[in-house]
Amino acid sequence: MYTENFEDKILFTPARKDGEACNHLKIVTAFTDVERISSHLIKLFDGRNKEYVSGIKVDIILGMTKGAGLTQKKHEKICSLIRRLNSVSGMPQISCNYVVEGKQVHSKVYVWCKGRKAIEAFNGSANYTMNAFFVRRECMDACDPKEANRYFNSLLPDTIDCFDGQIKEKVSFSSKKNVEDDIADTNLENLYWEKYQNVEPVDTLEVSLLKADGSDTGYGSGVNWGIRKNGYKRNRNQAYIPYNVADHKEGFFPDVKADGTYPVFKIVTKEYDAFYMRQAQANGKALETPESNAIIGEWIRHKLGVPDGTYITKQMLEQYGKTTVLFKKYEDGIYTLEY
């Protein structure tokens, strides 16, 4: 029986290359939240081909979707996140099905498979949520993989994909959040722009969108990272915010970890809600969005009022009114980003 610190055992260890090397996780959960999904998949993505196997799939069955089980807002956030994640090459592919027929499902079951063979499974009280893994006292136990896999598969006929066109007919979204589904105020799902407009930041930082010499934006880097002169095909919205040495402020963003990687932090924007960012590349010279490199590019282009994939020039930024973005840091560890 696992009663604490079981995240690694359940969500990561079975996918290790030096262990069972499972590549398919099937989850039955009463509730979930976008921060749990995002943080889980980002870690698997970061460790692909090193610590974890590549080509991982994660399939979720969300069981409590009637009554106060699922709001329109939560549904939209789940769909938006899945679109982002599934657009990233190498990211574990994810699906989420809602139970819409028969009795609601309050079970919590995690089944790891290698191909079609069920290898390892767990069940107990822990939902696929941040609170279940880090806040509440829960217990989980190993169980029979074949039986767990059979149970997951038995539920599928009573579900509908979260992107199905019949969602509105099949699901009666709640107007209020279920008390069993409460999540922290700083969970990605609960972060919104207006919340921080009447709060004093503890620090601010202005960061240039131009090259270090201030001459222009450039191909294949910064806001034009996805646009290559050689014609190499990428999503043209892929972008990062250059974090040039001249803009560095020690301690403003989370410090680099002992292994040389940078931790994620949460960003809130007025137009694109909340998402993860982190420093990346040599000496942390880029501020990226690990859920999808297209997030920043889409956000900037929509602010400028130009079509997706447009090559952004210094002149465009100047015509908009500025060539910098502004980060604000708050006492709760959350940042806002504005342009």
Secondary structure as UniProt FT lines:
FT   HELIX           8..12
FT   HELIX           13..15
FT   TURN            17..20
FT   STRAND          24..29
FT   HELIX           34..46
FT   TURN            49..51
FT   STRAND          57..62
FT   TURN            67..68
FT   HELIX           72..86
FT   TURN            89..90
FT   STRAND          93..99
FT   STRAND          109..114
FT   TURN            115..116
FT   STRAND          117..124
FT   HELIX           130..134
FT   STRAND          140..143
FT   HELIX           145..155
FT   HELIX           156..158
FT   STRAND          159..161
FT   TURN            162..163
FT   TURN            165..166
FT   HELIX           167..170
FT   HELIX           179..181
FT   TURN            185..186
FT   HELIX           188..190
FT   HELIX           193..196
FT   TURN            197..198
FT   STRAND          203..208
FT   TURN            212..213
FT   TURN            219..220
FT   HELIX           222..224
FT   TURN            225..226
FT   TURN            229..230
FT   TURN            236..237
FT   STRAND          241..242
FT   HELIX           245..247
FT   TURN            250..251
FT   TURN            258..259
FT   STRAND          265..268
FT   STRAND          274..280
FT   HELIX           282..284
FT   STRAND          286..288
FT   TURN            290..291
FT   HELIX           294..304
FT   TURN            308..309
FT   HELIX           314..320
FT   STRAND          324..329
FT   TURN            331..332
FT   STRAND          335..338
//
